Amino acid sequence: MAISLNREGNPDGTIDLSVNIATTMFYNEYWEKAIKELGIKIFRENGKFSKNELSGVISELEILKQWTISNLEGIEREYMEERIVNLIEVIPEMFNQEDTILYIY
């Protein structure tokens, strides 16, 4: 299982775009720890956000990236940092319409 960022953009409300964040095990061990320590409010499991929250989401991801650099080593650091950089790049492109909402699950 994995945690991903999803856009439910099909006419029937199903997912039309999904970006993997991490495996559930990795997310629970590292992402959740960082989210709690940093007080992340928007970019968290079972969260959702719209285009007007984009700057806050990018800020939170930048903070998570700094936490990763400071607290992880080796393959864990590389994996998480790579995922964060990818999310920072693709999230703005996922807002194909003003009313788009992205979900994390």
Biopython code that builds the backbone (N, CA, C, O; Angstrom):
import numpy as np
from Bio.PDB.StructureBuilder import StructureBuilder

atoms = [
    (1, "MET", "N", (0.843, -1.179, 0.000)),
    (1, "MET", "CA", (0.000, 0.000, 0.000)),
    (1, "MET", "C", (0.887, 1.240, 0.000)),
    (1, "MET", "O", (2.048, 1.217, 0.408)),
    (2, "ALA", "N", (0.278, 2.324, -0.479)),
    (2, "ALA", "CA", (1.033, 3.565, -0.571)),
    (2, "ALA", "C", (0.130, 4.753, -0.269)),
    (2, "ALA", "O", (-1.092, 4.677, -0.397)),
    (3, "ILE", "N", (0.751, 5.833, 0.127)),
    (3, "ILE", "CA", (0.074, 7.100, 0.325)),
    (3, "ILE", "C", (0.352, 7.922, -0.926)),
    (3, "ILE", "O", (1.493, 7.998, -1.382)),
    (4, "SER", "N", (-0.690, 8.536, -1.483)),
    (4, "SER", "CA", (-0.500, 9.300, -2.706)),
    (4, "SER", "C", (-1.333, 10.578, -2.688)),
    (4, "SER", "O", (-2.250, 10.744, -1.884)),
    (5, "LEU", "N", (-0.979, 11.464, -3.598)),
    (5, "LEU", "CA", (-1.701, 12.701, -3.815)),
    (5, "LEU", "C", (-2.597, 12.475, -5.022)),
    (5, "LEU", "O", (-2.114, 12.080, -6.083)),
    (6, "ASN", "N", (-3.881, 12.716, -4.878)),
    (6, "ASN", "CA", (-4.851, 12.332, -5.899)),
    (6, "ASN", "C", (-5.727, 13.493, -6.334)),
    (6, "ASN", "O", (-6.129, 14.335, -5.530)),
    (7, "ARG", "N", (-6.010, 13.513, -7.630)),
    (7, "ARG", "CA", (-6.967, 14.469, -8.182)),
    (7, "ARG", "C", (-8.154, 13.665, -8.700)),
    (7, "ARG", "O", (-8.010, 12.813, -9.576)),
    (8, "GLU", "N", (-9.312, 13.947, -8.151)),
    (8, "GLU", "CA", (-10.529, 13.249, -8.554)),
    (8, "GLU", "C", (-11.208, 14.082, -9.636)),
    (8, "GLU", "O", (-12.183, 14.786, -9.373)),
    (9, "GLY", "N", (-10.679, 13.993, -10.859)),
    (9, "GLY", "CA", (-11.104, 14.883, -11.923)),
    (9, "GLY", "C", (-11.960, 14.279, -13.002)),
    (9, "GLY", "O", (-12.353, 14.984, -13.931)),
    (10, "ASN", "N", (-12.265, 13.001, -12.918)),
    (10, "ASN", "CA", (-13.145, 12.397, -13.919)),
    (10, "ASN", "C", (-14.588, 12.817, -13.657)),
    (10, "ASN", "O", (-14.943, 13.139, -12.523)),
    (11, "PRO", "N", (-15.419, 12.815, -14.691)),
    (11, "PRO", "CA", (-16.826, 13.216, -14.513)),
    (11, "PRO", "C", (-17.565, 12.426, -13.432)),
    (11, "PRO", "O", (-18.482, 12.949, -12.799)),
    (12, "ASP", "N", (-17.169, 11.173, -13.221)),
    (12, "ASP", "CA", (-17.840, 10.364, -12.194)),
    (12, "ASP", "C", (-17.192, 10.501, -10.813)),
    (12, "ASP", "O", (-17.575, 9.801, -9.875)),
    (13, "GLY", "N", (-16.207, 11.405, -10.685)),
    (13, "GLY", "CA", (-15.568, 11.644, -9.398)),
    (13, "GLY", "C", (-14.416, 10.719, -9.076)),
    (13, "GLY", "O", (-13.873, 10.776, -7.972)),
    (14, "THR", "N", (-14.028, 9.867, -10.013)),
    (14, "THR", "CA", (-12.899, 8.975, -9.769)),
    (14, "THR", "C", (-11.582, 9.697, -10.054)),
    (14, "THR", "O", (-11.558, 10.775, -10.649)),
    (15, "ILE", "N", (-10.511, 9.083, -9.621)),
    (15, "ILE", "CA", (-9.174, 9.670, -9.745)),
    (15, "ILE", "C", (-8.732, 9.689, -11.206)),
    (15, "ILE", "O", (-8.789, 8.675, -11.902)),
    (16, "ASP", "N", (-8.291, 10.866, -11.654)),
    (16, "ASP", "CA", (-7.732, 10.955, -12.999)),
    (16, "ASP", "C", (-6.227, 11.193, -12.984)),
    (16, "ASP", "O", (-5.575, 11.118, -14.026)),
    (17, "LEU", "N", (-5.669, 11.483, -11.797)),
    (17, "LEU", "CA", (-4.230, 11.685, -11.669)),
    (17, "LEU", "C", (-3.818, 11.367, -10.243)),
    (17, "LEU", "O", (-4.467, 11.793, -9.287)),
    (18, "SER", "N", (-2.731, 10.613, -10.108)),
    (18, "SER", "CA", (-2.242, 10.223, -8.793)),
    (18, "SER", "C", (-0.720, 10.291, -8.786)),
    (18, "SER", "O", (-0.064, 9.829, -9.719)),
    (19, "VAL", "N", (-0.163, 10.873, -7.718)),
    (19, "VAL", "CA", (1.286, 10.973, -7.561)),
    (19, "VAL", "C", (1.653, 10.285, -6.252)),
    (19, "VAL", "O", (1.158, 10.657, -5.188)),
    (20, "ASN", "N", (2.515, 9.287, -6.333)),
    (20, "ASN", "CA", (2.930, 8.537, -5.153)),
    (20, "ASN", "C", (3.764, 9.422, -4.222)),
    (20, "ASN", "O", (4.676, 10.121, -4.664)),
    (21, "ILE", "N", (3.439, 9.379, -2.937)),
    (21, "ILE", "CA", (4.222, 10.086, -1.919)),
    (21, "ILE", "C", (5.217, 9.124, -1.286)),
    (21, "ILE", "O", (6.416, 9.401, -1.245)),
    (22, "ALA", "N", (4.725, 8.000, -0.795)),
    (22, "ALA", "CA", (5.596, 7.011, -0.142)),
    (22, "ALA", "C", (4.796, 5.749, 0.131)),
    (22, "ALA", "O", (3.565, 5.750, 0.102)),
    (23, "THR", "N", (5.525, 4.671, 0.398)),
    (23, "THR", "CA", (4.837, 3.478, 0.867)),
    (23, "THR", "C", (4.219, 3.807, 2.224)),
    (23, "THR", "O", (4.678, 4.712, 2.920)),
    (24, "THR", "N", (3.187, 3.077, 2.589)),
    (24, "THR", "CA", (2.522, 3.334, 3.860)),
    (24, "THR", "C", (3.502, 3.188, 5.022)),
    (24, "THR", "O", (3.485, 3.995, 5.952)),
    (25, "MET", "N", (4.348, 2.173, 4.973)),
    (25, "MET", "CA", (5.314, 1.942, 6.049)),
    (25, "MET", "C", (6.284, 3.117, 6.172)),
    (25, "MET", "O", (6.534, 3.607, 7.274)),
    (26, "PHE", "N", (6.829, 3.567, 5.044)),
    (26, "PHE", "CA", (7.777, 4.688, 5.065)),
    (26, "PHE", "C", (7.071, 5.960, 5.524)),
    (26, "PHE", "O", (7.618, 6.721, 6.323)),
    (27, "TYR", "N", (5.877, 6.191, 5.028)),
    (27, "TYR", "CA", (5.117, 7.380, 5.408)),
    (27, "TYR", "C", (4.885, 7.400, 6.921)),
    (27, "TYR", "O", (5.116, 8.413, 7.582)),
    (28, "ASN", "N", (4.428, 6.277, 7.454)),
    (28, "ASN", "CA", (4.147, 6.206, 8.891)),
    (28, "ASN", "C", (5.395, 6.425, 9.731)),
    (28, "ASN", "O", (5.330, 7.055, 10.786)),
    (29, "GLU", "N", (6.523, 5.913, 9.274)),
    (29, "GLU", "CA", (7.754, 6.022, 10.054)),
    (29, "GLU", "C", (8.413, 7.394, 9.960)),
    (29, "GLU", "O", (8.847, 7.938, 10.976)),
    (30, "TYR", "N", (8.495, 7.959, 8.766)),
    (30, "TYR", "CA", (9.252, 9.195, 8.580)),
    (30, "TYR", "C", (8.386, 10.434, 8.335)),
    (30, "TYR", "O", (8.570, 11.455, 8.997)),
    (31, "TRP", "N", (7.456, 10.354, 7.403)),
    (31, "TRP", "CA", (6.622, 11.515, 7.113)),
    (31, "TRP", "C", (5.805, 11.919, 8.336)),
    (31, "TRP", "O", (5.774, 13.094, 8.700)),
    (32, "GLU", "N", (5.145, 10.955, 8.969)),
    (32, "GLU", "CA", (4.315, 11.269, 10.135)),
    (32, "GLU", "C", (5.138, 11.890, 11.263)),
    (32, "GLU", "O", (4.684, 12.827, 11.919)),
    (33, "LYS", "N", (6.329, 11.379, 11.487)),
    (33, "LYS", "CA", (7.203, 11.936, 12.517)),
    (33, "LYS", "C", (7.524, 13.391, 12.203)),
    (33, "LYS", "O", (7.424, 14.254, 13.076)),
    (34, "ALA", "N", (7.908, 13.663, 10.969)),
    (34, "ALA", "CA", (8.239, 15.035, 10.566)),
    (34, "ALA", "C", (7.020, 15.939, 10.657)),
    (34, "ALA", "O", (7.120, 17.065, 11.144)),
    (35, "ILE", "N", (5.881, 15.465, 10.200)),
    (35, "ILE", "CA", (4.644, 16.259, 10.218)),
    (35, "ILE", "C", (4.282, 16.659, 11.648)),
    (35, "ILE", "O", (3.892, 17.800, 11.895)),
    (36, "LYS", "N", (4.411, 15.727, 12.581)),
    (36, "LYS", "CA", (4.116, 16.026, 13.985)),
    (36, "LYS", "C", (5.125, 17.009, 14.559)),
    (36, "LYS", "O", (4.743, 17.996, 15.186)),
    (37, "GLU", "N", (6.415, 16.744, 14.347)),
    (37, "GLU", "CA", (7.461, 17.613, 14.896)),
    (37, "GLU", "C", (7.355, 19.041, 14.364)),
    (37, "GLU", "O", (7.602, 20.002, 15.093)),
    (38, "LEU", "N", (6.990, 19.172, 13.097)),
    (38, "LEU", "CA", (6.964, 20.483, 12.446)),
    (38, "LEU", "C", (5.617, 21.191, 12.529)),
    (38, "LEU", "O", (5.507, 22.362, 12.166)),
    (39, "GLY", "N", (4.608, 20.497, 12.998)),
    (39, "GLY", "CA", (3.279, 21.097, 13.087)),
    (39, "GLY", "C", (2.653, 21.368, 11.721)),
    (39, "GLY", "O", (1.950, 22.362, 11.540)),
    (40, "ILE", "N", (2.910, 20.483, 10.766)),
    (40, "ILE", "CA", (2.364, 20.617, 9.422)),
    (40, "ILE", "C", (0.834, 20.528, 9.500)),
    (40, "ILE", "O", (0.291, 19.616, 10.124)),
    (41, "LYS", "N", (0.153, 21.473, 8.870)),
    (41, "LYS", "CA", (-1.309, 21.549, 8.964)),
    (41, "LYS", "C", (-2.028, 21.107, 7.697)),
    (41, "LYS", "O", (-3.108, 20.522, 7.783)),
    (42, "ILE", "N", (-1.460, 21.370, 6.521)),
    (42, "ILE", "CA", (-2.180, 21.113, 5.275)),
    (42, "ILE", "C", (-1.755, 19.792, 4.638)),
    (42, "ILE", "O", (-2.601, 18.949, 4.340)),
    (43, "PHE", "N", (-0.469, 19.606, 4.430)),
    (43, "PHE", "CA", (0.026, 18.446, 3.700)),
    (43, "PHE", "C", (0.202, 17.259, 4.640)),
    (43, "PHE", "O", (1.297, 16.989, 5.133)),
    (44, "ARG", "N", (-0.908, 16.555, 4.874)),
    (44, "ARG", "CA", (-0.907, 15.401, 5.770)),
    (44, "ARG", "C", (-1.914, 14.378, 5.290)),
    (44, "ARG", "O", (-2.843, 14.700, 4.550)),
    (45, "GLU", "N", (-1.721, 13.142, 5.720)),
    (45, "GLU", "CA", (-2.612, 12.056, 5.304)),
    (45, "GLU", "C", (-4.063, 12.397, 5.629)),
    (45, "GLU", "O", (-4.360, 12.971, 6.677)),
    (46, "ASN", "N", (-4.954, 12.035, 4.720)),
    (46, "ASN", "CA", (-6.386, 12.312, 4.806)),
    (46, "ASN", "C", (-6.704, 13.801, 4.702)),
    (46, "ASN", "O", (-7.804, 14.240, 5.039)),
    (47, "GLY", "N", (-5.721, 14.572, 4.229)),
    (47, "GLY", "CA", (-5.941, 15.995, 4.019)),
    (47, "GLY", "C", (-6.375, 16.277, 2.597)),
    (47, "GLY", "O", (-6.319, 15.415, 1.720)),
    (48, "LYS", "N", (-6.807, 17.499, 2.396)),
    (48, "LYS", "CA", (-7.146, 17.951, 1.057)),
    (48, "LYS", "C", (-6.843, 19.439, 0.989)),
    (48, "LYS", "O", (-6.835, 20.131, 2.007)),
    (49, "PHE", "N", (-6.594, 19.924, -0.228)),
    (49, "PHE", "CA", (-6.326, 21.341, -0.387)),
    (49, "PHE", "C", (-6.678, 21.796, -1.790)),
    (49, "PHE", "O", (-6.713, 21.006, -2.733)),
    (50, "SER", "N", (-6.938, 23.087, -1.902)),
    (50, "SER", "CA", (-7.312, 23.695, -3.173)),
    (50, "SER", "C", (-6.191, 24.611, -3.657)),
    (50, "SER", "O", (-5.172, 24.776, -2.987)),
    (51, "LYS", "N", (-6.397, 25.195, -4.816)),
    (51, "LYS", "CA", (-5.381, 26.046, -5.422)),
    (51, "LYS", "C", (-5.055, 27.255, -4.553)),
    (51, "LYS", "O", (-3.911, 27.710, -4.548)),
    (52, "ASN", "N", (-6.027, 27.784, -3.822)),
    (52, "ASN", "CA", (-5.743, 28.958, -2.994)),
    (52, "ASN", "C", (-4.864, 28.620, -1.787)),
    (52, "ASN", "O", (-4.417, 29.529, -1.088)),
    (53, "GLU", "N", (-4.610, 27.351, -1.531)),
    (53, "GLU", "CA", (-3.716, 26.930, -0.448)),
    (53, "GLU", "C", (-2.347, 26.500, -0.973)),
    (53, "GLU", "O", (-1.507, 26.019, -0.213)),
    (54, "LEU", "N", (-2.130, 26.676, -2.273)),
    (54, "LEU", "CA", (-0.909, 26.196, -2.920)),
    (54, "LEU", "C", (0.361, 26.744, -2.272)),
    (54, "LEU", "O", (1.295, 25.982, -2.022)),
    (55, "SER", "N", (0.415, 28.023, -2.000)),
    (55, "SER", "CA", (1.641, 28.586, -1.414)),
    (55, "SER", "C", (1.921, 27.987, -0.039)),
    (55, "SER", "O", (3.079, 27.748, 0.305)),
    (56, "GLY", "N", (0.878, 27.741, 0.749)),
    (56, "GLY", "CA", (1.065, 27.113, 2.058)),
    (56, "GLY", "C", (1.559, 25.687, 1.938)),
    (56, "GLY", "O", (2.400, 25.253, 2.726)),
    (57, "VAL", "N", (1.048, 24.951, 0.961)),
    (57, "VAL", "CA", (1.479, 23.564, 0.731)),
    (57, "VAL", "C", (2.950, 23.536, 0.310)),
    (57, "VAL", "O", (3.730, 22.730, 0.818)),
    (58, "ILE", "N", (3.319, 24.406, -0.608)),
    (58, "ILE", "CA", (4.718, 24.445, -1.061)),
    (58, "ILE", "C", (5.628, 24.820, 0.104)),
    (58, "ILE", "O", (6.710, 24.250, 0.245)),
    (59, "SER", "N", (5.215, 25.756, 0.930)),
    (59, "SER", "CA", (6.003, 26.131, 2.115)),
    (59, "SER", "C", (6.181, 24.946, 3.057)),
    (59, "SER", "O", (7.278, 24.704, 3.561)),
    (60, "GLU", "N", (5.096, 24.209, 3.294)),
    (60, "GLU", "CA", (5.191, 23.036, 4.160)),
    (60, "GLU", "C", (6.126, 21.988, 3.566)),
    (60, "GLU", "O", (6.898, 21.366, 4.295)),
    (61, "LEU", "N", (6.065, 21.788, 2.270)),
    (61, "LEU", "CA", (6.962, 20.816, 1.626)),
    (61, "LEU", "C", (8.424, 21.262, 1.734)),
    (61, "LEU", "O", (9.310, 20.427, 1.923)),
    (62, "GLU", "N", (8.680, 22.543, 1.616)),
    (62, "GLU", "CA", (10.053, 23.053, 1.778)),
    (62, "GLU", "C", (10.552, 22.809, 3.210)),
    (62, "GLU", "O", (11.711, 22.449, 3.414)),
    (63, "ILE", "N", (9.679, 23.005, 4.185)),
    (63, "ILE", "CA", (10.034, 22.739, 5.587)),
    (63, "ILE", "C", (10.291, 21.246, 5.789)),
    (63, "ILE", "O", (11.236, 20.864, 6.478)),
    (64, "LEU", "N", (9.452, 20.407, 5.189)),
    (64, "LEU", "CA", (9.656, 18.958, 5.270)),
    (64, "LEU", "C", (10.979, 18.552, 4.613)),
    (64, "LEU", "O", (11.670, 17.658, 5.100)),
    (65, "LYS", "N", (11.318, 19.200, 3.531)),
    (65, "LYS", "CA", (12.585, 18.916, 2.850)),
    (65, "LYS", "C", (13.768, 19.250, 3.759)),
    (65, "LYS", "O", (14.719, 18.472, 3.844)),
    (66, "GLN", "N", (13.719, 20.385, 4.430)),
    (66, "GLN", "CA", (14.805, 20.758, 5.352)),
    (66, "GLN", "C", (14.897, 19.771, 6.519)),
    (66, "GLN", "O", (15.994, 19.411, 6.948)),
    (67, "TRP", "N", (13.744, 19.338, 7.028)),
    (67, "TRP", "CA", (13.727, 18.334, 8.098)),
    (67, "TRP", "C", (14.403, 17.060, 7.611)),
    (67, "TRP", "O", (15.205, 16.462, 8.329)),
    (68, "THR", "N", (14.082, 16.652, 6.402)),
    (68, "THR", "CA", (14.656, 15.436, 5.809)),
    (68, "THR", "C", (16.165, 15.533, 5.740)),
    (68, "THR", "O", (16.868, 14.598, 6.125)),
    (69, "ILE", "N", (16.667, 16.649, 5.255)),
    (69, "ILE", "CA", (18.111, 16.854, 5.128)),
    (69, "ILE", "C", (18.784, 16.814, 6.491)),
    (69, "ILE", "O", (19.887, 16.282, 6.621)),
    (70, "SER", "N", (18.133, 17.373, 7.510)),
    (70, "SER", "CA", (18.715, 17.442, 8.849)),
    (70, "SER", "C", (18.592, 16.153, 9.655)),
    (70, "SER", "O", (19.412, 15.892, 10.534)),
    (71, "ASN", "N", (17.566, 15.341, 9.359)),
    (71, "ASN", "CA", (17.256, 14.214, 10.246)),
    (71, "ASN", "C", (17.429, 12.821, 9.657)),
    (71, "ASN", "O", (17.452, 11.841, 10.401)),
    (72, "LEU", "N", (17.552, 12.714, 8.357)),
    (72, "LEU", "CA", (17.684, 11.393, 7.750)),
    (72, "LEU", "C", (19.024, 11.263, 7.058)),
    (72, "LEU", "O", (19.684, 12.253, 6.742)),
    (73, "GLU", "N", (19.408, 10.029, 6.831)),
    (73, "GLU", "CA", (20.669, 9.741, 6.144)),
    (73, "GLU", "C", (20.441, 8.639, 5.123)),
    (73, "GLU", "O", (19.440, 7.923, 5.167)),
    (74, "GLY", "N", (21.373, 8.521, 4.218)),
    (74, "GLY", "CA", (21.388, 7.412, 3.287)),
    (74, "GLY", "C", (20.181, 7.344, 2.388)),
    (74, "GLY", "O", (19.653, 8.358, 1.929)),
    (75, "ILE", "N", (19.754, 6.104, 2.146)),
    (75, "ILE", "CA", (18.670, 5.860, 1.199)),
    (75, "ILE", "C", (17.346, 6.464, 1.664)),
    (75, "ILE", "O", (16.538, 6.884, 0.835)),
    (76, "GLU", "N", (17.110, 6.512, 2.979)),
    (76, "GLU", "CA", (15.879, 7.104, 3.494)),
    (76, "GLU", "C", (15.829, 8.588, 3.164)),
    (76, "GLU", "O", (14.799, 9.102, 2.728)),
    (77, "ARG", "N", (16.952, 9.276, 3.374)),
    (77, "ARG", "CA", (17.019, 10.716, 3.053)),
    (77, "ARG", "C", (16.835, 10.942, 1.555)),
    (77, "ARG", "O", (16.073, 11.814, 1.139)),
    (78, "GLU", "N", (17.531, 10.157, 0.761)),
    (78, "GLU", "CA", (17.454, 10.297, -0.690)),
    (78, "GLU", "C", (16.025, 10.069, -1.190)),
    (78, "GLU", "O", (15.520, 10.832, -2.014)),
    (79, "TYR", "N", (15.385, 9.025, -0.691)),
    (79, "TYR", "CA", (14.025, 8.676, -1.101)),
    (79, "TYR", "C", (13.034, 9.787, -0.752)),
    (79, "TYR", "O", (12.255, 10.217, -1.603)),
    (80, "MET", "N", (13.065, 10.245, 0.484)),
    (80, "MET", "CA", (12.104, 11.257, 0.918)),
    (80, "MET", "C", (12.363, 12.591, 0.242)),
    (80, "MET", "O", (11.423, 13.263, -0.183)),
    (81, "GLU", "N", (13.614, 12.979, 0.139)),
    (81, "GLU", "CA", (13.941, 14.256, -0.500)),
    (81, "GLU", "C", (13.520, 14.249, -1.979)),
    (81, "GLU", "O", (12.991, 15.239, -2.485)),
    (82, "GLU", "N", (13.759, 13.136, -2.652)),
    (82, "GLU", "CA", (13.365, 13.004, -4.059)),
    (82, "GLU", "C", (11.855, 13.143, -4.220)),
    (82, "GLU", "O", (11.383, 13.799, -5.148)),
    (83, "ARG", "N", (11.101, 12.526, -3.317)),
    (83, "ARG", "CA", (9.640, 12.605, -3.387)),
    (83, "ARG", "C", (9.145, 14.031, -3.137)),
    (83, "ARG", "O", (8.219, 14.496, -3.801)),
    (84, "ILE", "N", (9.760, 14.713, -2.188)),
    (84, "ILE", "CA", (9.357, 16.086, -1.878)),
    (84, "ILE", "C", (9.641, 17.010, -3.059)),
    (84, "ILE", "O", (8.792, 17.818, -3.435)),
    (85, "VAL", "N", (10.833, 16.893, -3.644)),
    (85, "VAL", "CA", (11.188, 17.720, -4.806)),
    (85, "VAL", "C", (10.203, 17.473, -5.936)),
    (85, "VAL", "O", (9.760, 18.419, -6.587)),
    (86, "ASN", "N", (9.856, 16.222, -6.178)),
    (86, "ASN", "CA", (8.890, 15.894, -7.223)),
    (86, "ASN", "C", (7.528, 16.528, -6.929)),
    (86, "ASN", "O", (6.903, 17.087, -7.830)),
    (87, "LEU", "N", (7.070, 16.451, -5.698)),
    (87, "LEU", "CA", (5.776, 17.035, -5.332)),
    (87, "LEU", "C", (5.772, 18.547, -5.543)),
    (87, "LEU", "O", (4.796, 19.101, -6.048)),
    (88, "ILE", "N", (6.847, 19.207, -5.163)),
    (88, "ILE", "CA", (6.942, 20.661, -5.353)),
    (88, "ILE", "C", (6.818, 21.013, -6.835)),
    (88, "ILE", "O", (6.232, 22.036, -7.188)),
    (89, "GLU", "N", (7.362, 20.178, -7.684)),
    (89, "GLU", "CA", (7.309, 20.424, -9.125)),
    (89, "GLU", "C", (5.936, 20.126, -9.719)),
    (89, "GLU", "O", (5.448, 20.900, -10.543)),
    (90, "VAL", "N", (5.303, 19.028, -9.323)),
    (90, "VAL", "CA", (4.075, 18.593, -10.003)),
    (90, "VAL", "C", (2.781, 19.160, -9.427)),
    (90, "VAL", "O", (1.787, 19.266, -10.145)),
    (91, "ILE", "N", (2.773, 19.521, -8.167)),
    (91, "ILE", "CA", (1.522, 19.994, -7.570)),
    (91, "ILE", "C", (0.927, 21.188, -8.321)),
    (91, "ILE", "O", (-0.267, 21.160, -8.623)),
    (92, "PRO", "N", (1.690, 22.224, -8.637)),
    (92, "PRO", "CA", (1.069, 23.339, -9.368)),
    (92, "PRO", "C", (0.433, 22.905, -10.691)),
    (92, "PRO", "O", (-0.585, 23.464, -11.100)),
    (93, "GLU", "N", (1.020, 21.924, -11.353)),
    (93, "GLU", "CA", (0.499, 21.440, -12.627)),
    (93, "GLU", "C", (-0.777, 20.620, -12.466)),
    (93, "GLU", "O", (-1.512, 20.432, -13.436)),
    (94, "MET", "N", (-1.052, 20.130, -11.266)),
    (94, "MET", "CA", (-2.235, 19.305, -11.018)),
    (94, "MET", "C", (-3.514, 20.133, -10.935)),
    (94, "MET", "O", (-4.617, 19.589, -10.992)),
    (95, "PHE", "N", (-3.364, 21.440, -10.800)),
    (95, "PHE", "CA", (-4.537, 22.311, -10.713)),
    (95, "PHE", "C", (-4.951, 22.737, -12.116)),
    (95, "PHE", "O", (-4.641, 23.840, -12.568)),
    (96, "ASN", "N", (-5.650, 21.847, -12.785)),
    (96, "ASN", "CA", (-6.075, 22.112, -14.154)),
    (96, "ASN", "C", (-7.283, 23.039, -14.223)),
    (96, "ASN", "O", (-7.575, 23.591, -15.283)),
    (97, "GLN", "N", (-7.988, 23.219, -13.108)),
    (97, "GLN", "CA", (-9.137, 24.105, -13.029)),
    (97, "GLN", "C", (-9.120, 24.801, -11.675)),
    (97, "GLN", "O", (-8.521, 24.305, -10.721)),
    (98, "GLU", "N", (-9.767, 25.932, -11.596)),
    (98, "GLU", "CA", (-9.805, 26.691, -10.344)),
    (98, "GLU", "C", (-10.449, 25.908, -9.199)),
    (98, "GLU", "O", (-10.073, 26.095, -8.042)),
    (99, "ASP", "N", (-11.410, 25.036, -9.504)),
    (99, "ASP", "CA", (-12.126, 24.314, -8.453)),
    (99, "ASP", "C", (-11.496, 22.947, -8.131)),
    (99, "ASP", "O", (-12.087, 22.145, -7.408)),
    (100, "THR", "N", (-10.307, 22.691, -8.664)),
    (100, "THR", "CA", (-9.624, 21.419, -8.402)),
    (100, "THR", "C", (-9.278, 21.321, -6.911)),
    (100, "THR", "O", (-8.830, 22.286, -6.293)),
    (101, "ILE", "N", (-9.496, 20.138, -6.364)),
    (101, "ILE", "CA", (-9.092, 19.829, -4.993)),
    (101, "ILE", "C", (-8.218, 18.590, -5.052)),
    (101, "ILE", "O", (-8.557, 17.616, -5.724)),
    (102, "LEU", "N", (-7.090, 18.624, -4.348)),
    (102, "LEU", "CA", (-6.190, 17.488, -4.277)),
    (102, "LEU", "C", (-6.335, 16.823, -2.920)),
    (102, "LEU", "O", (-6.457, 17.497, -1.897)),
    (103, "TYR", "N", (-6.320, 15.497, -2.916)),
    (103, "TYR", "CA", (-6.525, 14.691, -1.713)),
    (103, "TYR", "C", (-5.293, 13.851, -1.432)),
    (103, "TYR", "O", (-4.640, 13.366, -2.356)),
    (104, "ILE", "N", (-4.977, 13.682, -0.161)),
    (104, "ILE", "CA", (-3.862, 12.831, 0.251)),
    (104, "ILE", "C", (-4.431, 11.624, 0.975)),
    (104, "ILE", "O", (-5.011, 11.740, 2.055)),
    (105, "TYR", "N", (-4.253, 10.452, 0.352)),
    (105, "TYR", "CA", (-4.673, 9.196, 0.992)),
    (105, "TYR", "C", (-3.978, 8.032, 0.348)),
    (105, "TYR", "O", (-4.196, 6.886, 0.744)),
]
sb = StructureBuilder()
sb.init_structure("model")
sb.init_model(0)
sb.init_chain("A")
sb.init_seg("    ")
for serial, (resi, resn, name, xyz) in enumerate(atoms, 1):
    if name == "N":
        sb.init_residue(resn, " ", resi, " ")
    sb.init_atom(name, np.array(xyz, "f"), 0.0, 1.0, " ", f" {name:<3s}", serial, name[0])
structure = sb.get_structure()
